[in-house]
Amino acid sequence: MAAIYGARGIGIVLSGMMPTGVKGLRALKACGGFALAQDRTSSGWFEMPSAAIDFAKAEIVMPPERMASVLTIIAQSWQDAGPLGDRAEPLLG
């Protein structure tokens, strides 16, 4: 995903028991993409989201039910920037 979508890629890590996905999230962020992780309170198993937060430096941490609204905000900022525009900083104050 990082190679194809770069700065317009979004990785989301939800509840899970192994620290899977950190390498992919790091690659995505190195290309300018975003990393989202589920928060501790809403996770059944926090190992995967914790790895995304600690090792991949996920910018956004929240319960899954709030992620759709964040994705909408990010997508809107990309639409407003045009097809070649960079991602807006900061998106979520």
C-alpha positions in Angstrom: 0.0 0.0 0.0 2.8 2.4 0.8 4.4 2.0 -2.7 1.0 2.5 -4.4 -0.8 5.1 -2.3 2.1 6.8 -0.4 0.9 9.9 1.4 -2.7 9.0 0.6 -2.5 5.6 2.4 -4.1 4.9 5.7 -3.3 2.0 7.9 -5.7 1.0 10.7 -4.8 -1.4 13.5 -7.6 -2.9 15.6 -7.6 -5.2 18.6 -5.4 -8.3 18.3 -2.9 -10.4 20.2 0.3 -10.1 18.2 2.3 -7.0 17.2 1.6 -7.6 13.5 1.6 -4.8 11.0 4.3 -2.5 12.5 6.7 -2.9 9.5 3.9 -2.0 7.1 2.8 1.0 9.1 6.3 2.2 9.3 6.6 1.9 5.5 3.3 3.7 5.0 4.3 6.6 7.4 7.7 6.9 5.7 5.8 7.7 2.5 3.7 10.3 4.3 0.6 8.1 5.0 -1.3 7.9 8.3 -1.6 5.3 11.0 -4.6 4.9 13.2 -4.9 2.5 16.2 -7.7 1.3 18.4 -7.5 2.7 21.9 -6.9 0.5 25.0 -10.4 1.0 26.5 -12.2 -0.4 23.4 -9.7 -3.2 22.6 -10.3 -6.8 23.7 -6.5 -7.4 23.2 -4.3 -4.3 23.1 -1.0 -5.9 21.9 -1.5 -5.0 18.2 -2.7 -1.4 18.7 0.0 -0.9 21.4 2.7 -1.9 18.9 1.2 0.5 16.3 1.3 3.3 18.8 4.7 2.6 20.3 6.7 1.4 17.3 4.9 2.8 14.3 3.9 6.0 16.0 0.2 6.0 15.1 -1.0 9.6 15.0 -4.6 8.9 15.8 -5.7 6.6 18.6 -9.5 6.1 19.3 -12.3 3.6 19.5 -13.3 2.1 16.1 -16.8 3.7 16.1 -15.1 7.2 15.8 -12.7 6.2 13.0 -15.2 6.6 10.2 -15.6 10.3 11.0 -11.8 10.8 11.0 -11.4 9.0 7.7 -14.1 11.3 6.3 -12.1 14.4 7.5 -8.9 13.0 6.0 -10.5 12.2 2.7 -12.1 15.6 2.6 -8.8 17.3 3.1 -7.3 15.3 0.2 -10.2 16.2 -2.0 -9.8 19.9 -1.1 -6.1 19.7 -1.9 -6.7 18.4 -5.4 -5.2 15.3 -7.1 -1.6 16.3 -6.5 -2.0 18.2 -3.2 -0.2 17.2 0.0 -2.0 16.1 3.1 -3.1 19.1 5.2 -1.2 19.6 8.6 -2.7 19.4 11.1 -6.0 17.7 10.2 -7.4 17.2 13.7 -6.2 20.2 15.7 
